[in-house]
C-alpha cells in the first residue's frame, strides 16, 4: 500500500510483494533442506 501511494503506481507494490513471496519460499525450502534436493545435489 505505502509503495503504491508513494510511487503512484500499483506495479511497484506488486513487484515488491512477489519478490518477498519468492524469498520466503526459497528460505523455507533452504531451511528444510529441500533446496539442495530440488537442485539435484
PANUKE-504761 format. One line per field, with one value per residue (C-alpha): residue in one letter; chain; x negated, y negated, z negated. Coordinates in nm, 4 decimals, always signed. Example, Ala and Ser with C-alpha at 12.3 -4.5 7.8 and 13.67 -1.06 7.14 Angstrom:
2
rest: c(A, S)
kette: c(A, A)
X: c(-1.2300, -1.3670)
Y: c(+0.4500, +0.1060)
Z: c(-0.7800, -0.7140)
REM end
This chain:
41
rest: c(X, X, X, X, X, X, X, X, X, X, X, X, X, X, X, X, X, X, X, X, X, X, X, X, X, X, X, X, X, X, X, X, X, X, X, X, X, X, X, X, X)
kette: c(A, A, A, A, A, A, A, A, A, A, A, A, A, A, A, A, A, A, A, A, A, A, A, A, A, A, A, A, A, A, A, A, A, A, A, A, A, A, A, A, A)
X: c(+0.0000, -0.2653, -0.4805, -0.1817, -0.0888, -0.4459, -0.5119, -0.1509, -0.1606, -0.0420, -0.3200, -0.5984, -0.3911, -0.3177, -0.6858, -0.7759, -0.5005, -0.6073, -0.9752, -0.9026, -0.6857, -0.9615, -1.2200, -1.0033, -0.9517, -1.3256, -1.4123, -1.1540, -1.2950, -1.6519, -1.5650, -1.4036, -1.6969, -1.4803, -1.6567, -1.9587, -1.7297, -1.5385, -1.8629, -1.9773, -2.2554)
Y: c(+0.0000, -0.2528, -0.1775, -0.2226, -0.5518, -0.6805, -0.5835, -0.6488, -0.3073, +0.0373, +0.2145, +0.1301, +0.2809, +0.5905, +0.6444, +0.5998, +0.8418, +1.1106, +1.0696, +1.1114, +1.4183, +1.5828, +1.5006, +1.6565, +1.9670, +2.0018, +1.9535, +2.2139, +2.4688, +2.3864, +2.4198, +2.7615, +2.8791, +2.9364, +2.6725, +2.8979, +3.1890, +2.9735, +2.8542, +3.2152, +3.2126)
Z: c(+0.0000, -0.1002, +0.2052, +0.4355, +0.2710, +0.2809, +0.6452, +0.7598, +0.9330, +0.8276, +1.0186, +0.7725, +0.4921, +0.6991, +0.7737, +0.4070, +0.3000, +0.5481, +0.4553, +0.0844, +0.1553, +0.3609, +0.0942, -0.1766, +0.0378, +0.1007, -0.2665, -0.3720, -0.1256, -0.2294, -0.5977, -0.5437, -0.3328, -0.0258, +0.1853, +0.2491, +0.3407, +0.5884, +0.7468, +0.7939, +0.5373)
REM end
